[in-house]
Amino acid sequence: MLLPFFLLVLHLCVLILLLWRRSINGYQEQLNKLLSQKKSSEVRTGQIAEHFMPLLKEFKYNRKQARFLASPIDFIIFEEDEVIFMEVKTGKSQLNKNQRRIRDQIKNNQVRWEVLRIKGDPE
């Protein structure tokens, strides 16, 4: 007599656990979607900030001398006595691997000037 009751309770517990797990998975999917939207929004905010940086008071250079590249770095600024490579970051964002490599190459003087001359039409 106890065995059928025990099996019924066991089946109910399994059913409750399955339903609970299903609802948890649904919440996890919603959370992942919200986190993805938040990250996307942060990236867009950073991209917008990059474009407006020369207009902000924090930008201490002549904005007419700044050239926006966006990738792999945001700006090259041509001052009279130096050339500045600038990356704009918002919030807690960090340099990516490629940007760190470029930064290190500049710090190690691994930068050079080249002129590429294109010849005219062949005669």
GROMACS elastic network, one bead per residue, 0.5 to 0.9 nm:
[ bonds ]
;  ai    aj funct       b0    kb
    1     4     6  0.61213   500
    1     5     6  0.70003   500
    1     6     6  0.89746   500
    2     5     6  0.52027   500
    2     6     6  0.59586   500
    2     7     6  0.85842   500
    3     7     6  0.61133   500
    3     8     6  0.85707   500
    4     7     6  0.50614   500
    4     8     6  0.61405   500
    4     9     6  0.86555   500
    5     8     6  0.50494   500
    5     9     6  0.62271   500
    5    10     6  0.85238   500
    6     9     6  0.51367   500
    6    10     6  0.60506   500
    6    11     6  0.85778   500
    7    11     6  0.60457   500
    7    12     6  0.85061   500
    8    11     6  0.51163   500
    8    12     6  0.61582   500
    8    13     6  0.86101   500
    9    12     6  0.50300   500
    9    13     6  0.61128   500
    9    14     6  0.86077   500
   10    13     6  0.50818   500
   10    14     6  0.62041   500
   10    15     6  0.85793   500
   11    14     6  0.51053   500
   11    15     6  0.60925   500
   11    16     6  0.85701   500
   12    15     6  0.50132   500
   12    16     6  0.60812   500
   12    17     6  0.85479   500
   13    16     6  0.50787   500
   13    17     6  0.61088   500
   13    18     6  0.85685   500
   14    17     6  0.50819   500
   14    18     6  0.61291   500
   14    19     6  0.86143   500
   15    18     6  0.51033   500
   15    19     6  0.61679   500
   15    20     6  0.85053   500
   16    19     6  0.51409   500
   16    20     6  0.59995   500
   16    21     6  0.84948   500
   17    20     6  0.50083   500
   17    21     6  0.60012   500
   17    22     6  0.84752   500
   18    21     6  0.51015   500
   18    22     6  0.61077   500
   18    23     6  0.86729   500
   19    22     6  0.50351   500
   19    23     6  0.62653   500
   19    24     6  0.86276   500
   20    23     6  0.51785   500
   20    24     6  0.61657   500
   20    25     6  0.86429   500
   21    25     6  0.61396   500
   21    26     6  0.86120   500
   22    25     6  0.51447   500
   22    26     6  0.63278   500
   22    27     6  0.88025   500
   23    27     6  0.63054   500
   23    28     6  0.86001   500
   24    27     6  0.50749   500
   24    28     6  0.60912   500
   24    29     6  0.86241   500
   25    29     6  0.61629   500
   25    30     6  0.86254   500
   26    29     6  0.51594   500
   26    30     6  0.63199   500
   26    31     6  0.86417   500
   27    30     6  0.50236   500
   27    31     6  0.60614   500
   27    32     6  0.85487   500
   28    32     6  0.60834   500
   28    33     6  0.85364   500
   29    32     6  0.50896   500
   29    33     6  0.61526   500
   29    34     6  0.86518   500
   30    33     6  0.50783   500
   30    34     6  0.62034   500
   30    35     6  0.86177   500
   31    34     6  0.51140   500
   31    35     6  0.61257   500
   31    36     6  0.85370   500
   32    35     6  0.51024   500
   32    36     6  0.60987   500
   32    37     6  0.86087   500
   33    36     6  0.50987   500
   33    37     6  0.62129   500
   33    38     6  0.86320   500
   34    37     6  0.50520   500
   34    38     6  0.61078   500
   34    39     6  0.86197   500
   35    38     6  0.50188   500
   35    39     6  0.61732   500
   35    40     6  0.85498   500
   36    39     6  0.51541   500
   36    40     6  0.61237   500
   36    41     6  0.85542   500
   37    40     6  0.50349   500
   37    41     6  0.60793   500
   37    42     6  0.86113   500
   38    41     6  0.50646   500
   38    42     6  0.62226   500
   38    43     6  0.87113   500
   39    42     6  0.50477   500
   39    43     6  0.62563   500
   39    44     6  0.86923   500
   40    43     6  0.51296   500
   40    44     6  0.62651   500
   40    45     6  0.86277   500
   41    44     6  0.51120   500
   41    45     6  0.61278   500
   41    46     6  0.86141   500
   42    45     6  0.50401   500
   42    46     6  0.62022   500
   42    47     6  0.86682   500
   42    90     6  0.84550   500
   42    91     6  0.85573   500
   43    46     6  0.50903   500
   43    47     6  0.62386   500
   43    48     6  0.87047   500
   44    47     6  0.50219   500
   44    48     6  0.61940   500
   44    49     6  0.85540   500
   45    48     6  0.51708   500
   45    49     6  0.61283   500
   45    50     6  0.86684   500
   45    90     6  0.80579   500
   46    49     6  0.50140   500
   46    50     6  0.62227   500
   46    51     6  0.89405   500
   46    88     6  0.79302   500
   46    89     6  0.66953   500
   46    90     6  0.57599   500
   46    91     6  0.85324   500
   46    93     6  0.89656   500
   47    50     6  0.51724   500
   47    51     6  0.67723   500
   47    70     6  0.83008   500
   47    88     6  0.89440   500
   48    51     6  0.54019   500
   48    52     6  0.66121   500
   48    53     6  0.87233   500
   49    52     6  0.52210   500
   49    53     6  0.58447   500
   49    88     6  0.77921   500
   49    89     6  0.83664   500
   49    90     6  0.77045   500
   50    53     6  0.53181   500
   50    54     6  0.83248   500
   50    68     6  0.84171   500
   50    70     6  0.76916   500
   50    74     6  0.68924   500
   50    75     6  0.87485   500
   50    87     6  0.84379   500
   50    88     6  0.58970   500
   50    89     6  0.79215   500
   50    90     6  0.89847   500
   51    54     6  0.74947   500
   51    55     6  0.87122   500
   51    68     6  0.76190   500
   51    70     6  0.85614   500
   51    74     6  0.87467   500
   52    55     6  0.54938   500
   52    56     6  0.68742   500
   53    56     6  0.53564   500
   53    57     6  0.84520   500
   53    58     6  0.77746   500
   53    59     6  0.63770   500
   53    88     6  0.77613   500
   54    57     6  0.79932   500
   54    58     6  0.82243   500
   54    59     6  0.54570   500
   54    60     6  0.82855   500
   54    61     6  0.78585   500
   54    62     6  0.81153   500
   54    63     6  0.53753   500
   54    64     6  0.87787   500
   54    66     6  0.76928   500
   55    58     6  0.85372   500
   55    59     6  0.71086   500
   55    63     6  0.75230   500
   56    59     6  0.56665   500
   56    60     6  0.86915   500
   57    60     6  0.69229   500
   59    62     6  0.82414   500
   59    63     6  0.79495   500
   60    63     6  0.84583   500
   61    64     6  0.86038   500
   61    65     6  0.76732   500
   61    66     6  0.77814   500
   61    77     6  0.76711   500
   61    79     6  0.77686   500
   62    65     6  0.55088   500
   62    66     6  0.69739   500
   62    77     6  0.82325   500
   62    78     6  0.87667   500
   62    79     6  0.77340   500
   63    66     6  0.51026   500
   63    67     6  0.83288   500
   63    77     6  0.81162   500
   64    67     6  0.80336   500
   64    77     6  0.87939   500
   65    76     6  0.83744   500
   65    77     6  0.55428   500
   65    78     6  0.52310   500
   65    79     6  0.66031   500
   66    75     6  0.63466   500
   66    76     6  0.58277   500
   66    78     6  0.63634   500
   66    79     6  0.85699   500
   66    84     6  0.89778   500
   67    74     6  0.82807   500
   67    75     6  0.54179   500
   67    76     6  0.53115   500
   67    77     6  0.61509   500
   67    78     6  0.81455   500
   68    71     6  0.88472   500
   68    73     6  0.85192   500
   68    74     6  0.56790   500
   68    76     6  0.67659   500
   68    77     6  0.86963   500
   69    72     6  0.74081   500
   69    73     6  0.63843   500
   69    74     6  0.50917   500
   69    75     6  0.56251   500
   69    76     6  0.74675   500
   70    73     6  0.56550   500
   70    75     6  0.70171   500
   70    87     6  0.86369   500
   71    74     6  0.60098   500
   71    75     6  0.88386   500
   72    87     6  0.87698   500
   72    98     6  0.72075   500
   72    99     6  0.64664   500
   72   102     6  0.85424   500
   73    76     6  0.80264   500
   73    85     6  0.73481   500
   73    86     6  0.65926   500
   73    87     6  0.53469   500
   73    88     6  0.82307   500
   73    99     6  0.66790   500
   73   102     6  0.85165   500
   74    85     6  0.78986   500
   74    86     6  0.59806   500
   74    88     6  0.63630   500
   75    84     6  0.79317   500
   75    85     6  0.59165   500
   75    87     6  0.64524   500
   75    88     6  0.81884   500
   76    83     6  0.69330   500
   76    84     6  0.56160   500
   76    86     6  0.61756   500
   76    87     6  0.89567   500
   77    82     6  0.83649   500
   77    83     6  0.56638   500
   77    85     6  0.64726   500
   77    86     6  0.76045   500
   78    81     6  0.82825   500
   78    82     6  0.65784   500
   78    84     6  0.65898   500
   79    82     6  0.52150   500
   79    83     6  0.57931   500
   79    84     6  0.75310   500
   80    83     6  0.79966   500
   85   103     6  0.83803   500
   85   106     6  0.86316   500
   87    95     6  0.81555   500
   87    99     6  0.82399   500
   89    92     6  0.77560   500
   89    93     6  0.59491   500
   89    94     6  0.70819   500
   89    95     6  0.80515   500
   90    93     6  0.59944   500
   90    94     6  0.87656   500
   91    94     6  0.89615   500
   93    96     6  0.89801   500
   95    98     6  0.79203   500
   95    99     6  0.55781   500
   95   100     6  0.59177   500
   96    99     6  0.52678   500
   96   100     6  0.61895   500
   96   101     6  0.86808   500
   97   100     6  0.52020   500
   97   101     6  0.62666   500
   97   102     6  0.88087   500
   98   101     6  0.50680   500
   98   102     6  0.63308   500
   98   103     6  0.86585   500
   99   102     6  0.51041   500
   99   103     6  0.61028   500
   99   104     6  0.85640   500
  100   104     6  0.61077   500
  100   105     6  0.85633   500
  101   104     6  0.51455   500
  101   105     6  0.61585   500
  101   106     6  0.87024   500
  102   105     6  0.50214   500
  102   106     6  0.62388   500
  102   107     6  0.86113   500
  103   106     6  0.52453   500
  103   107     6  0.62317   500
  103   108     6  0.86648   500
  104   108     6  0.60581   500
  104   109     6  0.85673   500
  104   110     6  0.84498   500
  105   108     6  0.50794   500
  105   109     6  0.61913   500
  105   111     6  0.69424   500
  106   109     6  0.50955   500
  106   110     6  0.57295   500
  106   111     6  0.61002   500
  107   110     6  0.76011   500
  108   111     6  0.82945   500
  109   112     6  0.82491   500
  119   122     6  0.80550   500
  120   123     6  0.87561   500
